[in-house]
Amino acid sequence: MRGFGELETVVMDRIWDSGDTVTVRDVFEGLKTTREIAYTTVMSTMDNLYRKGWLDRDRQGKAYLYWPALSREEYSARLMREAMDSGGDPGLVLTRFLEQIDDGESTRLRKVVRRWASGTDSG
């Protein structure tokens, strides 16, 4: 698994932020206000994301409705898992990660680990 390309990231962020199903037109209309982009570029990007398994879709008339196959958090967790698996010694990777987080992040991490270890954290 690899991270998204730049345009894929922008498209996925729009879809995740929508909290609902979207059409290519919905995403295109939102993007064209901040960048020069063709409708067909958005359509191809969303089709590619569908073929890669990142989006699901259902035909509604002439258009498709799209929605994310994974939440933003599930996607991020997969990237973290991949980094742990492919970054060399997993213990050292985790140590280097922990060296980079601030006190607030460290506190949140300890709370999540405690909840998870006690079986009270469902996700």
DSSP file (Angstrom, degrees, kcal/mol; ACC not computed):
  #  RESIDUE AA STRUCTURE BP1 BP2  ACC     N-H-->O    O-->H-N    N-H-->O    O-->H-N    TCO  KAPPA ALPHA  PHI   PSI    X-CA   Y-CA   Z-CA
    1    1 A M              0   0    0      0, 0.0     2,-0.3     0, 0.0     0, 0.0   0.000 360.0 360.0 360.0 138.3    0.0    0.0    0.0
    2    2 A R        -     0   0    0      1,-0.1    77,-0.0    80,-0.0    80,-0.0  -0.887 360.0 -97.9-125.9 160.3    1.2    3.5   -0.8
    3    3 A G        -     0   0    0     -2,-0.3    -1,-0.1     1,-0.1     2,-0.1  -0.183  50.3 -87.3 -68.3 169.2   -0.1    6.9    0.1
    4    4 A F        -     0   0    0      1,-0.1    -1,-0.1     2,-0.1     2,-0.1  -0.366  38.6-112.2 -74.2 155.2   -2.2    8.9   -2.4
    5    5 A G     >  -     0   0    0     -2,-0.1     4,-2.5     1,-0.1     5,-0.2  -0.263  44.4 -90.5 -72.7 174.9   -0.8   11.2   -5.0
    6    6 A E  H  > S+     0   0    0      1,-0.2     4,-2.0     2,-0.2     5,-0.1   0.928 126.9  40.2 -59.2 -50.6   -1.4   14.9   -4.6
    7    7 A L  H  > S+     0   0    0      1,-0.2     4,-2.7     2,-0.2    -1,-0.2   0.890 113.8  54.5 -69.0 -38.1   -4.7   15.1   -6.5
    8    8 A E  H  > S+     0   0    0      1,-0.2     4,-2.9     2,-0.2     5,-0.2   0.903 108.0  50.9 -59.8 -40.0   -5.9   11.8   -5.1
    9    9 A T  H  X S+     0   0    0     -4,-2.5     4,-2.6     2,-0.2    -2,-0.2   0.928 110.6  47.9 -62.4 -45.8   -5.3   13.3   -1.6
   10   10 A V  H  X S+     0   0    0     -4,-2.0     4,-2.0     2,-0.2    -2,-0.2   0.921 114.4  46.7 -61.9 -44.4   -7.3   16.4   -2.4
   11   11 A V  H  X S+     0   0    0     -4,-2.7     4,-2.3     2,-0.2    -2,-0.2   0.939 113.3  47.8 -64.3 -47.7  -10.1   14.4   -3.9
   12   12 A M  H  X S+     0   0    0     -4,-2.9     4,-3.3     1,-0.2     5,-0.3   0.904 109.8  53.2 -62.2 -40.5  -10.2   11.9   -0.9
   13   13 A D  H  X S+     0   0    0     -4,-2.6     4,-2.7    -5,-0.2    -1,-0.2   0.916 109.3  49.4 -59.9 -42.0  -10.2   14.8    1.6
   14   14 A R  H  X S+     0   0    0     -4,-2.0     4,-1.4     2,-0.2    -2,-0.2   0.918 114.0  45.4 -61.2 -43.6  -13.2   16.4   -0.2
   15   15 A I  H  X S+     0   0    0     -4,-2.3     4,-1.0     2,-0.2     5,-0.5   0.937 114.4  46.8 -69.3 -46.2  -15.0   13.1   -0.1
   16   16 A W  H >< S+     0   0    0     -4,-3.3     3,-0.6     1,-0.2    -2,-0.2   0.920 112.8  50.9 -59.7 -42.8  -14.2   12.4    3.5
   17   17 A D  H 3< S+     0   0    0     -4,-2.7    -1,-0.2    -5,-0.3    -2,-0.2   0.773 100.5  64.2 -67.1 -25.3  -15.1   15.9    4.5
   18   18 A S  H 3< S-     0   0    0     -4,-1.4    -1,-0.2    -3,-0.3    -2,-0.2   0.854  85.0-154.7 -68.4 -32.8  -18.5   15.6    2.7
   19   19 A G    <<  +     0   0    0     -4,-1.0     2,-0.3    -3,-0.6    -3,-0.1   0.652  66.8  64.5  68.5  14.0  -19.7   12.9    5.1
   20   20 A D  S    S-     0   0    0     -5,-0.5    -1,-0.2    46,-0.1     2,-0.1  -0.867  98.8 -67.2-150.4 178.9  -22.0   11.7    2.4
   21   21 A T        -     0   0    0     -2,-0.3     2,-0.3    -3,-0.1    46,-0.2  -0.491  53.0-166.0 -73.1 151.4  -22.0   10.2   -1.1
   22   22 A V  B     -A   66   0A   0     44,-2.4    44,-3.5    -2,-0.1     2,-0.2  -0.939  14.7-137.7-137.0 158.0  -20.8   12.4   -3.8
   23   23 A T     >  -     0   0    0     -2,-0.3     4,-1.9    42,-0.2     5,-0.2  -0.660  35.5-106.6-103.7 168.0  -20.7   12.6   -7.6
   24   24 A V  H  > S+     0   0    0     40,-0.4     4,-3.1    -2,-0.2     5,-0.2   0.913 123.3  56.3 -57.9 -42.1  -17.8   13.6   -9.8
   25   25 A R  H  > S+     0   0    0      1,-0.2     4,-2.9     2,-0.2     5,-0.2   0.901 103.9  53.0 -58.3 -42.7  -19.7   16.9  -10.4
   26   26 A D  H  > S+     0   0    0      2,-0.2     4,-1.7     1,-0.2    -1,-0.2   0.941 114.0  41.5 -57.3 -48.9  -19.9   17.5   -6.6
   27   27 A V  H  X S+     0   0    0     -4,-1.9     4,-2.3     2,-0.2    -2,-0.2   0.922 114.7  51.5 -67.7 -43.8  -16.1   17.1   -6.3
   28   28 A F  H  X S+     0   0    0     -4,-3.1     4,-2.7     1,-0.2    -2,-0.2   0.930 108.0  51.8 -57.5 -47.9  -15.3   19.0   -9.5
   29   29 A E  H  < S+     0   0    0     -4,-2.9     4,-0.5     1,-0.2    -1,-0.2   0.877 112.3  46.6 -59.8 -38.4  -17.5   22.0   -8.4
   30   30 A G  H  < S+     0   0    0     -4,-1.7     3,-0.5    -5,-0.2     4,-0.2   0.877 115.5  45.1 -70.4 -37.2  -15.7   22.2   -5.1
   31   31 A L  H >X S+     0   0    0     -4,-2.3     3,-1.9     1,-0.2     4,-1.4   0.849 100.3  65.7 -76.1 -34.7  -12.2   21.9   -6.6
   32   32 A K  T 3< S+     0   0    0     -4,-2.7    -1,-0.2     1,-0.3    -2,-0.1   0.681  92.9  63.7 -67.7 -14.5  -12.7   24.3   -9.5
   33   33 A T  T 34 S+     0   0    0     -4,-0.5    -1,-0.3    -3,-0.5    -2,-0.2   0.697 115.0  30.0 -78.0 -17.9  -13.0   27.2   -7.0
   34   34 A T  T <4 S+     0   0    0     -3,-1.9     2,-0.3     1,-0.2    -2,-0.2   0.502 126.8  21.0-118.9  -7.7   -9.4   26.7   -5.8
   35   35 A R  S  < S-     0   0    0     -4,-1.4     2,-0.8     2,-0.1    -1,-0.2  -0.993  77.1-103.7-156.6 156.9   -7.6   25.3   -8.8
   36   36 A E        +     0   0    0     -2,-0.3     2,-0.3    -3,-0.1    -4,-0.1  -0.780  59.5 150.9 -84.7 115.3   -7.7   25.1  -12.5
   37   37 A I        -     0   0    0     -2,-0.8     2,-0.3    -9,-0.1    -2,-0.1  -0.998  41.8-123.6-150.0 145.4   -8.9   21.6  -13.2
   38   38 A A     >  -     0   0    0     -2,-0.3     4,-1.7     1,-0.1     3,-0.5  -0.656  20.8-127.3 -90.7 147.0  -10.9   19.7  -15.9
   39   39 A Y  H  > S+     0   0    0     -2,-0.3     4,-2.6     1,-0.2     5,-0.2   0.895 111.8  55.6 -55.3 -42.3  -14.0   17.7  -15.1
   40   40 A T  H  > S+     0   0    0      1,-0.2     4,-2.5     2,-0.2    -1,-0.2   0.808 102.8  55.7 -66.0 -28.7  -12.5   14.7  -16.9
   41   41 A T  H  > S+     0   0    0     -3,-0.5     4,-2.3     2,-0.2    -1,-0.2   0.922 110.1  44.8 -67.2 -43.9   -9.4   14.9  -14.7
   42   42 A V  H  X S+     0   0    0     -4,-1.7     4,-2.6     2,-0.2     5,-0.2   0.920 113.5  51.2 -64.3 -43.5  -11.6   14.6  -11.6
   43   43 A M  H  X S+     0   0    0     -4,-2.6     4,-2.3     1,-0.2    -2,-0.2   0.924 112.0  46.1 -60.8 -45.6  -13.6   11.8  -13.2
   44   44 A S  H  X S+     0   0    0     -4,-2.5     4,-2.6     2,-0.2    -1,-0.2   0.900 112.2  51.0 -64.7 -41.0  -10.4    9.9  -14.1
   45   45 A T  H  X S+     0   0    0     -4,-2.3     4,-2.4     2,-0.2    -2,-0.2   0.923 112.1  46.0 -63.3 -44.7   -9.0   10.4  -10.6
   46   46 A M  H  X S+     0   0    0     -4,-2.6     4,-2.0     2,-0.2    -1,-0.2   0.880 112.4  50.9 -67.3 -37.3  -12.1    9.1   -8.9
   47   47 A D  H  X S+     0   0    0     -4,-2.3     4,-2.7    -5,-0.2    -2,-0.2   0.911 110.5  49.8 -64.5 -41.5  -12.4    6.2  -11.3
   48   48 A N  H  X S+     0   0    0     -4,-2.6     4,-2.1     2,-0.2    -2,-0.2   0.915 109.6  50.7 -61.5 -43.4   -8.7    5.3  -10.5
   49   49 A L  H  <>S+     0   0    0     -4,-2.4     5,-2.5     1,-0.2     6,-1.2   0.872 111.0  49.6 -63.2 -36.2   -9.4    5.5   -6.8
   50   50 A Y  H ><5S+     0   0    0     -4,-2.0     3,-1.4     4,-0.2    -2,-0.2   0.943 110.7  48.6 -64.7 -48.2  -12.4    3.2   -7.3
   51   51 A R  H 3<5S+     0   0    0     -4,-2.7    -2,-0.2     1,-0.3    -1,-0.2   0.807 109.5  53.3 -64.5 -28.8  -10.3    0.7   -9.2
   52   52 A K  T 3<5S-     0   0    0     -4,-2.1    -1,-0.3    -5,-0.2    -2,-0.2   0.551 119.7-111.7 -81.0  -7.8   -7.6    0.8   -6.5
   53   53 A G  T < 5S+     0   0    0     -3,-1.4    -3,-0.2    -4,-0.4    -2,-0.1   0.558  89.3 111.3  91.7   8.1  -10.3    0.0   -3.9
   54   54 A W  S   <S+     0   0    0     -5,-2.5    15,-2.8    -6,-0.2    16,-0.6   0.738  77.6  40.5 -86.9 -24.1  -10.3    3.4   -2.1
   55   55 A L  E     -B   68   0A   0     -6,-1.2     2,-0.3    13,-0.3    -2,-0.2  -0.934  66.1-154.6-122.6 148.1  -13.8    4.4   -3.2
   56   56 A D  E     -B   67   0A   0     11,-3.1    11,-2.0    -2,-0.4     2,-0.3  -0.793  20.8-172.7-107.5 160.9  -17.0    2.4   -3.6
   57   57 A R  E     -B   66   0A   0     -2,-0.3     2,-0.3     9,-0.2     9,-0.2  -0.991  19.3-162.5-154.1 160.5  -19.7    3.5   -6.1
   58   58 A D  E     -B   65   0A   0      7,-1.9     7,-2.9    -2,-0.3     2,-0.3  -0.987  31.1-114.3-144.7 133.6  -23.2    2.8   -7.3
   59   59 A R  E     -B   64   0A   0     -2,-0.3     2,-0.4     5,-0.2     5,-0.3  -0.517  28.4-177.5 -72.8 131.3  -24.7    4.0  -10.6
   60   60 A Q  E >   -B   63   0A   0      3,-3.5     3,-1.6    -2,-0.3     2,-0.4  -0.883  64.3 -55.9-127.7  96.9  -27.6    6.5  -10.2
   61   61 A G  T 3  S-     0   0    0     -2,-0.4    -2,-0.0     1,-0.3     0, 0.0  -0.566 120.5 -17.9  68.6-124.5  -29.0    7.2  -13.6
   62   62 A K  T 3  S+     0   0    0     -2,-0.4    -1,-0.3    -3,-0.1     2,-0.2   0.574 130.6  64.4 -89.7 -10.5  -26.1    8.4  -15.8
   63   63 A A  E <  S- B   0  60A   0     -3,-1.6    -3,-3.5   -40,-0.0     2,-0.4  -0.642  75.5-124.8-111.0 166.1  -23.8    9.3  -12.9
   64   64 A Y  E     - B   0  59A   0     -5,-0.3     2,-0.5    -2,-0.2   -40,-0.4  -0.883  13.4-141.5-105.2 143.2  -22.1    7.3  -10.1
   65   65 A L  E     - B   0  58A   0     -7,-2.9    -7,-1.9    -2,-0.4     2,-0.3  -0.915  25.6-161.7 -96.9 130.8  -22.4    8.0   -6.5
   66   66 A Y  E     +AB  22  57A   0    -44,-3.5   -44,-2.4    -2,-0.5    -9,-0.2  -0.836  16.6 169.9-114.6 150.6  -19.1    7.6   -4.7
   67   67 A W  E     - B   0  56A   0    -11,-2.0   -11,-3.1    -2,-0.3   -46,-0.1  -0.973  42.1 -87.9-151.8 155.8  -18.2    7.1   -1.0
   68   68 A P  E     - B   0  55A   0      0, 0.0   -13,-0.3     0, 0.0   -14,-0.1  -0.386  19.6-150.4 -68.8 139.8  -14.9    6.1    0.7
   69   69 A A  S    S+     0   0    0    -15,-2.8     2,-0.3     1,-0.1   -14,-0.2   0.765  87.9  27.0 -75.5 -26.6  -14.2    2.4    1.2
   70   70 A L  S    S-     0   0    0    -16,-0.6    -1,-0.1     3,-0.0     2,-0.0  -0.959  88.1-111.5-132.0 150.3  -12.3    3.3    4.4
   71   71 A S     >  -     0   0    0     -2,-0.3     4,-2.4     1,-0.1     5,-0.2  -0.330  37.3-106.0 -70.3 164.4  -12.5    6.2    6.8
   72   72 A R  H  > S+     0   0    0      1,-0.2     4,-2.5     2,-0.2     5,-0.2   0.890 123.6  51.0 -57.5 -39.9   -9.7    8.7    6.9
   73   73 A E  H  > S+     0   0    0      2,-0.2     4,-2.4     1,-0.2    -1,-0.2   0.882 108.4  49.9 -69.1 -38.6   -8.6    7.2   10.2
   74   74 A E  H  > S+     0   0    0      2,-0.2     4,-1.9     1,-0.2    -1,-0.2   0.905 111.7  49.5 -65.2 -40.3   -8.6    3.6    8.8
   75   75 A Y  H  X S+     0   0    0     -4,-2.4     4,-2.0     2,-0.2    -2,-0.2   0.940 111.4  48.5 -61.8 -47.4   -6.5    4.8    5.9
   76   76 A S  H  X S+     0   0    0     -4,-2.5     4,-2.3     1,-0.2    -2,-0.2   0.892 109.1  53.3 -61.5 -40.2   -4.1    6.6    8.2
   77   77 A A  H  X S+     0   0    0     -4,-2.4     4,-2.5     1,-0.2    -1,-0.2   0.886 107.0  52.3 -63.0 -38.1   -3.8    3.5   10.4
   78   78 A R  H  X S+     0   0    0     -4,-1.9     4,-2.5     2,-0.2    -1,-0.2   0.896 108.4  50.5 -64.8 -39.3   -3.0    1.4    7.3
   79   79 A L  H  X S+     0   0    0     -4,-2.0     4,-2.3     2,-0.2    -2,-0.2   0.910 110.8  49.4 -63.1 -40.6   -0.2    3.8    6.4
   80   80 A M  H  X S+     0   0    0     -4,-2.3     4,-2.2     2,-0.2    -2,-0.2   0.916 110.4  50.3 -63.5 -42.6    1.2    3.5    9.9
   81   81 A R  H  X S+     0   0    0     -4,-2.5     4,-2.3     1,-0.2    -2,-0.2   0.914 110.3  50.3 -61.2 -43.2    1.0   -0.3    9.7
   82   82 A E  H  X S+     0   0    0     -4,-2.5     4,-2.3     1,-0.2    -1,-0.2   0.902 108.8  51.9 -62.9 -40.8    2.9   -0.2    6.4
   83   83 A A  H  X S+     0   0    0     -4,-2.3     4,-1.3     1,-0.2    -1,-0.2   0.901 110.6  48.4 -62.2 -40.3    5.6    2.1    7.9
   84   84 A M  H  < S+     0   0    0     -4,-2.2    -1,-0.2     1,-0.2    -2,-0.2   0.894 115.6  44.5 -65.4 -39.6    6.0   -0.3   10.8
   85   85 A D  H  < S+     0   0    0     -4,-2.3    -2,-0.2     1,-0.2     3,-0.2   0.796 125.4  28.7 -76.8 -29.2    6.3   -3.3    8.4
   86   86 A S  H  < S+     0   0    0     -4,-2.3    -1,-0.2    -5,-0.2    -2,-0.2   0.408  97.4  83.8-115.6   2.0    8.6   -1.8    5.8
   87   87 A G  S  < S-     0   0    0     -4,-1.3     2,-0.4     1,-0.3    -1,-0.1   0.213  98.0-103.4 -95.2  17.1   10.7    0.7    7.7
   88   88 A G  S    S+     0   0    0     -3,-0.2    -1,-0.3    -4,-0.1     3,-0.0  -0.793  91.9  19.1 100.3-145.8   13.3   -1.6    9.1
   89   89 A D     >  -     0   0    0     -2,-0.4     4,-2.6     1,-0.2     3,-0.4  -0.487  69.4-147.8 -64.6 115.2   13.4   -2.7   12.7
   90   90 A P  H  > S+     0   0    0      0, 0.0     4,-2.5     0, 0.0     5,-0.2   0.845  96.6  54.9 -56.9 -35.6    9.8   -2.1   14.0
   91   91 A G  H  > S+     0   0    0      2,-0.2     4,-2.2     1,-0.2     5,-0.1   0.914 111.0  44.3 -63.4 -42.3   11.0   -1.3   17.5
   92   92 A L  H  > S+     0   0    0     -3,-0.4     4,-2.8     2,-0.2     5,-0.2   0.885 111.5  53.5 -69.7 -38.4   13.4    1.3   16.2
   93   93 A V  H  X S+     0   0    0     -4,-2.6     4,-2.3     2,-0.2    -2,-0.2   0.949 111.9  45.3 -58.8 -48.0   10.7    2.8   13.9
   94   94 A L  H  X S+     0   0    0     -4,-2.5     4,-2.7     1,-0.2    -2,-0.2   0.901 112.1  51.9 -63.6 -41.1    8.3    3.1   16.8
   95   95 A T  H  X S+     0   0    0     -4,-2.2     4,-1.8     2,-0.2    -1,-0.2   0.929 110.4  48.0 -60.5 -45.7   11.1    4.6   19.0
   96   96 A R  H  X S+     0   0    0     -4,-2.8     4,-0.7     1,-0.2    -1,-0.2   0.878 111.6  51.3 -63.8 -37.4   11.9    7.2   16.3
   97   97 A F  H >X S+     0   0    0     -4,-2.3     3,-1.4    -5,-0.2     4,-0.7   0.947 109.1  49.7 -62.2 -48.1    8.1    8.0   16.0
   98   98 A L  H >< S+     0   0    0     -4,-2.7     3,-0.7     1,-0.3    -2,-0.2   0.825 104.3  59.3 -62.6 -31.6    7.8    8.4   19.8
   99   99 A E  H 3< S+     0   0    0     -4,-1.8    -1,-0.3     1,-0.2    -2,-0.2   0.735 105.8  50.7 -66.6 -21.3   10.8   10.8   19.8
  100  100 A Q  H << S+     0   0    0     -3,-1.4    -1,-0.2    -4,-0.7    -2,-0.2   0.588  89.5  93.0 -94.9 -12.0    8.9   13.1   17.4
  101  101 A I    <<  -     0   0    0     -4,-0.7     2,-0.1    -3,-0.7    -3,-0.0  -0.541  70.0-127.2 -88.0 151.8    5.6   13.5   19.2
  102  102 A D     >  -     0   0    0     -2,-0.2     4,-2.4     1,-0.1     5,-0.2  -0.270  33.2 -92.7 -87.8 178.2    4.9   16.3   21.6
  103  103 A D  H  > S+     0   0    0      1,-0.2     4,-2.3     2,-0.2     5,-0.2   0.871 124.2  51.4 -61.7 -39.6    3.6   16.1   25.2
  104  104 A G  H  > S+     0   0    0      2,-0.2     4,-2.2     1,-0.2    -1,-0.2   0.915 112.2  45.8 -64.7 -43.1   -0.1   16.4   24.2
  105  105 A E  H  > S+     0   0    0      2,-0.2     4,-2.6     1,-0.2    -2,-0.2   0.880 111.5  53.1 -66.1 -37.7    0.2   13.6   21.6
  106  106 A S  H  X S+     0   0    0     -4,-2.4     4,-2.4     2,-0.2    -2,-0.2   0.907 108.9  49.2 -64.0 -41.9    2.1   11.5   24.1
  107  107 A T  H  X S+     0   0    0     -4,-2.3     4,-2.1     2,-0.2    -2,-0.2   0.924 112.3  47.8 -63.2 -45.4   -0.7   11.9   26.6
  108  108 A R  H  X S+     0   0    0     -4,-2.2     4,-2.4     1,-0.2    -2,-0.2   0.907 111.3  51.2 -62.1 -41.6   -3.4   11.0   24.0
  109  109 A L  H  X S+     0   0    0     -4,-2.6     4,-2.6     1,-0.2    -2,-0.2   0.921 109.1  49.9 -62.6 -44.7   -1.3    8.0   23.0
  110  110 A R  H  X S+     0   0    0     -4,-2.4     4,-2.4     1,-0.2    -1,-0.2   0.901 111.1  49.9 -61.1 -40.5   -1.0    6.7   26.6
  111  111 A K  H  X S+     0   0    0     -4,-2.1     4,-2.5     2,-0.2    -2,-0.2   0.918 111.6  47.7 -64.1 -43.6   -4.8    7.1   27.1
  112  112 A V  H  X S+     0   0    0     -4,-2.4     4,-2.9     2,-0.2     5,-0.2   0.925 112.4  49.0 -63.8 -44.5   -5.6    5.2   23.9
  113  113 A V  H  X S+     0   0    0     -4,-2.6     4,-2.8     2,-0.2    -2,-0.2   0.910 111.5  49.7 -63.2 -41.6   -3.2    2.4   24.8
  114  114 A R  H  X S+     0   0    0     -4,-2.4     4,-1.7     2,-0.2    -2,-0.2   0.930 113.6  45.5 -61.9 -45.2   -4.6    2.1   28.4
  115  115 A R  H  X>S+     0   0    0     -4,-2.5     5,-2.1     2,-0.2     6,-1.0   0.922 115.0  47.7 -63.4 -43.9   -8.2    2.0   27.0
  116  116 A W  H ><5S+     0   0    0     -4,-2.9     3,-1.0     1,-0.2    -2,-0.2   0.920 111.2  50.4 -63.2 -44.2   -7.2   -0.6   24.4
  117  117 A A  H 3<5S+     0   0    0     -4,-2.8    -1,-0.2     1,-0.3    -2,-0.2   0.818 111.6  48.4 -64.7 -31.0   -5.3   -2.7   26.9
  118  118 A S  H 3<5S-     0   0    0     -4,-1.7    -1,-0.3    -5,-0.2    -2,-0.2   0.525 113.0-119.7 -87.1  -5.0   -8.3   -2.7   29.2
  119  119 A G  T <<5S+     0   0    0     -3,-1.0    -3,-0.2    -4,-0.6    -2,-0.1   0.650  84.7 111.0  79.0  14.8  -10.7   -3.6   26.4
  120  120 A T      < +     0   0    0     -5,-2.1     2,-0.7    -6,-0.2    -4,-0.2   0.495  52.2  87.2 -99.0  -4.7  -12.8   -0.5   26.7
  121  121 A D        -     0   0    0     -6,-1.0    -2,-0.1     1,-0.1    -1,-0.0  -0.851  48.9-179.5-100.6 118.1  -11.8    1.2   23.5
  122  122 A S              0   0    0     -2,-0.7    -1,-0.1     1,-0.0    -6,-0.0   0.394 360.0 360.0 -96.6   3.7  -13.9    0.1   20.5
  123  123 A G              0   0    0      0, 0.0    -2,-0.1     0, 0.0    -7,-0.0   0.334 360.0 360.0 145.2 360.0  -12.1    2.1   17.9
